[in-house]
Amino acid sequence: MMAQDEPAARSLHVGAREAEDQDVDARDRPVPSADAHGDDAVLDNPAWSSLTGHHADLAIGNELVRRFPEDVSPFVGIRDWDHPDVWDAILEVFGHGASVGVSHADPLLPEGWTPVFSIPGVQLVQTDAVRAQPDQEAIELGAADAEDMLALTERSRPGPFLPRTHVLGRYVGIRRAGRLIAMAGERLHPAGWTEISAVAVDEDHRRQGLASRLVLDVAFGIQQRGDHALLHASATNTSAIAGYEKLGFALRRRLTFGAVRTP
């Protein structure tokens, strides 16, 4: 590893810092934390909070870096990107030549570390406008449904969903004629919050409100536990973002999802 004072570092996301300085439309400004119903500081580093809290039993790593098992989630928790030992800690967990997920951060990469990909995203949080409620057609999904869940997410591609992603929380779905046609569930669990994820609907059953119904069902379960709901989405998926805003979610921040390769 290079010494910390060597000036060979670059941004993971080319041009990201310049973009942050640009003016944004008023609707894109983060909502006040009061609208988020509580302490939302953990949402700046949700994977770390999840892997050191609710999902600590799944965590693999050390005091600076934690990850989920490879068949559960690609999310990686980093305690502090500015810590002088963070890059050695990542190597300890992942080894050389590995792809490491990076989110909610824009670290400067040391010499030998290379970007793999970078996707702009958004983080949304519930407001008082969310009318969470159970859905009468929704059924609980679990290990017995894993193959069908994987097939649906492969067809609709809502984001990374792996063979054991379902162990992260409660998943619900809608079956018709025995076929799983829609689903949604829980992923990251930062303290006091739960992320709604894997919102997927078969193409032949879209524009029927199924995604909205399942999001509200999952949000209901989250609120019943005393947590608050959040969502992440690709910034280019404007139709999904508009749908979440219509349900009462509001933009908290813009961020980037990506990966880097270790030397």
C-alpha positions in Angstrom: 0.0 0.0 0.0 1.2 3.5 -0.7 1.8 5.9 2.2 -1.0 8.2 3.1 0.9 11.4 2.2 1.7 10.3 -1.4 -0.4 12.6 -3.7 -1.6 9.8 -6.1 -5.4 9.8 -5.5 -8.3 10.5 -7.7 -12.1 10.6 -7.4 -14.1 7.4 -7.8 -16.7 9.4 -9.8 -15.2 11.5 -12.5 -16.7 15.0 -12.4 -18.8 14.3 -9.3 -17.4 17.1 -7.2 -18.1 19.6 -10.0 -21.7 18.4 -10.3 -22.3 18.9 -6.6 -21.5 22.6 -7.0 -24.2 23.2 -9.6 -27.6 24.7 -8.7 -30.5 22.3 -8.5 -34.2 22.7 -8.8 -36.1 23.4 -5.6 -37.9 20.1 -5.7 -34.5 18.3 -5.7 -33.4 19.9 -2.4 -33.2 17.5 0.6 -36.2 17.6 2.9 -35.6 18.9 6.4 -34.8 16.3 9.0 -38.1 17.1 10.7 -40.0 15.7 7.8 -38.0 12.5 8.1 -39.5 11.9 11.6 -36.3 11.6 13.6 -32.5 11.3 13.6 -31.5 10.7 9.9 -27.8 11.1 10.3 -27.4 7.3 10.0 -28.8 7.6 6.4 -25.5 9.2 5.3 -23.9 5.8 5.9 -26.7 3.2 6.0 -24.8 0.1 5.1 -22.3 0.6 8.0 -25.2 1.2 10.5 -27.0 -1.9 9.2 -24.0 -4.1 9.3 -23.0 -3.0 12.9 -26.6 -3.1 14.1 -29.6 -5.0 12.8 -27.6 -7.1 10.4 -24.5 -7.6 12.6 -25.0 -11.4 12.6 -24.5 -11.4 8.8 -21.5 -9.1 8.8 -18.0 -10.2 7.6 -15.1 -7.9 8.2 -13.2 -5.8 10.7 -13.5 -2.6 12.7 -13.4 -0.4 9.6 -15.0 -2.5 6.8 -17.9 -4.8 6.9 -19.7 -6.7 4.1 -22.6 -9.0 3.6 -22.1 -12.6 2.4 -21.7 -12.7 -1.4 -25.1 -14.4 -1.9 -27.0 -11.8 0.2 -26.0 -8.3 -0.9 -23.1 -6.4 -2.6 -23.5 -3.5 -0.1 -20.3 -2.7 1.9 -20.1 -0.7 5.1 -17.2 1.6 5.6 -16.9 3.2 9.0 -14.8 6.2 7.9 -13.4 6.8 4.4 -10.9 9.3 5.9 -9.3 6.8 8.3 -5.6 6.3 7.5 -6.0 2.5 7.6 -9.2 2.2 5.6 -7.6 1.0 2.3 -5.6 -1.7 4.1 -8.8 -2.7 5.9 -10.6 -3.1 2.6 -7.8 -5.3 1.3 -7.9 -7.4 4.4 -11.6 -8.1 3.8 -11.7 -8.4 0.0 -8.2 -9.3 -1.1 -6.4 -8.2 -4.3 -8.2 -7.9 -7.7 -11.7 -7.8 -6.1 -14.6 -5.6 -6.9 -15.8 -3.6 -3.9 -19.2 -1.8 -3.7 -19.1 1.9 -2.9 -22.2 3.9 -2.1 -23.1 7.1 -0.3 -19.4 8.3 -0.7 -17.0 9.6 -3.3 -13.6 8.6 -2.0 -10.3 9.5 -3.6 -8.7 6.4 -4.8 -5.0 5.6 -4.0 -2.6 4.5 -6.7 -3.5 1.1 -8.1 -7.2 1.3 -7.2 -9.5 1.7 -10.2 -13.2 2.6 -10.7 -15.4 -0.2 -12.0 -18.7 1.6 -12.5 -20.6 4.6 -11.2 -24.4 5.2 -11.2 -26.1 8.3 -10.0 -28.9 7.7 -7.5 -31.3 9.3 -5.0 -32.3 8.6 -1.5 -35.9 9.2 -0.5 -37.5 9.1 3.0 -41.1 8.9 4.2 -43.0 11.9 5.2 -46.4 12.3 7.0 -48.1 12.0 3.6 -47.3 8.2 3.4 -50.5 6.3 4.0 -49.0 2.9 4.8 -51.5 0.0 4.9 -51.5 -3.8 4.5 -52.5 -5.2 1.2 -55.1 -8.0 1.2 -53.6 -9.8 -1.8 -50.0 -9.7 -0.6 -48.5 -12.8 0.8 -45.3 -13.3 2.8 -42.3 -14.6 0.8 -39.4 -16.6 2.2 -36.8 -19.2 1.4 -39.3 -21.4 -0.4 -40.0 -18.5 -2.8 -36.4 -17.7 -3.5 -36.3 -19.2 -7.0 -39.4 -17.3 -8.0 -38.1 -14.1 -6.5 -34.9 -14.4 -8.4 -36.7 -15.0 -11.6 -38.9 -12.0 -11.2 -36.1 -9.7 -10.3 -34.1 -11.0 -13.2 -37.0 -10.1 -15.6 -37.7 -6.7 -14.1 -34.2 -5.7 -12.8 -35.1 -3.5 -9.8 -31.5 -3.7 -8.6 -29.2 -6.4 -7.2 -31.1 -9.3 -5.8 -29.2 -12.5 -4.9 -30.1 -16.1 -3.8 -30.3 -15.1 -0.1 -31.2 -11.5 -0.3 -34.6 -12.5 1.3 -32.9 -13.0 4.7 -32.4 -9.3 5.1 -36.0 -8.7 6.1 -39.7 -9.1 5.3 -40.6 -9.7 1.7 -44.1 -9.7 0.3 -45.5 -10.5 -3.1 -48.6 -11.1 -5.2 -49.2 -14.4 -7.1 -51.8 -14.9 -9.7 -52.4 -18.4 -11.2 -49.5 -19.5 -9.0 -47.0 -17.1 -10.7 -45.2 -14.5 -8.7 -46.0 -11.3 -10.6 -45.0 -8.5 -8.1 -42.9 -8.2 -5.0 -41.2 -5.7 -2.6 -39.3 -6.1 0.6 -36.7 -4.8 3.1 -33.0 -4.5 2.6 -30.7 -2.2 4.7 -31.7 -1.6 8.3 -29.9 1.5 9.6 -30.8 2.3 13.2 -34.4 3.5 13.3 -34.9 3.0 9.6 -35.7 0.3 7.1 -35.0 0.4 3.4 -37.8 -0.7 1.0 -36.2 -2.5 -1.9 -36.6 -5.1 -4.7 -39.8 -3.4 -5.9 -40.5 -5.5 -9.0 -43.6 -6.1 -11.2 -43.8 -8.3 -14.3 -44.1 -6.3 -17.5 -47.5 -7.8 -18.3 -48.9 -6.6 -15.0 -47.6 -3.1 -14.8 -49.7 0.1 -14.6 -52.1 -1.7 -12.2 -50.8 0.0 -9.0 -49.2 -3.3 -7.7 -45.9 -1.7 -6.9 -47.5 1.1 -4.9 -49.7 -1.3 -3.0 -46.7 -3.5 -2.0 -44.5 -0.5 -1.1 -47.3 0.7 1.2 -47.7 -2.9 2.7 -43.9 -3.1 3.4 -44.0 0.5 4.8 -46.9 -0.6 7.1 -44.8 -3.4 8.6 -41.9 -1.0 9.0 -44.0 1.5 10.8 -45.5 -1.1 13.0 -42.0 -1.9 14.3 -41.5 1.8 15.1 -39.0 2.3 12.2 -39.2 4.8 9.4 -39.1 3.9 5.7 -36.5 4.9 3.1 -35.9 4.1 -0.5 -33.1 4.3 -3.0 -33.5 4.5 -6.7 -31.4 5.2 -9.8 -31.6 8.9 -10.6 -32.5 8.1 -14.2 -35.6 6.1 -13.1 -37.7 9.2 -13.1 -41.0 7.3 -13.3 -40.3 5.2 -10.2 -39.1 8.4 -8.3 -42.3 10.2 -9.3 -44.3 7.2 -8.1 -42.6 7.2 -4.7 -43.1 10.9 -4.4 -46.8 10.4 -5.1 -47.0 8.0 -2.3 -45.5 10.6 0.1 -41.8 9.9 0.0 -39.5 12.9 -0.5 -35.9 13.3 -1.7 -33.4 13.5 1.0 -30.1 13.5 -1.0 -28.5 12.6 -4.2 -25.7 10.0 -4.1 -23.8 7.6 -6.2 -23.7 3.8 -6.4 -20.5 2.3 -7.8 -17.6 -0.1 -7.3 -13.9 0.0 -7.3 -11.3 -2.7 -8.0 -8.6 -3.4 -5.5 -5.0 -3.5 -6.7 
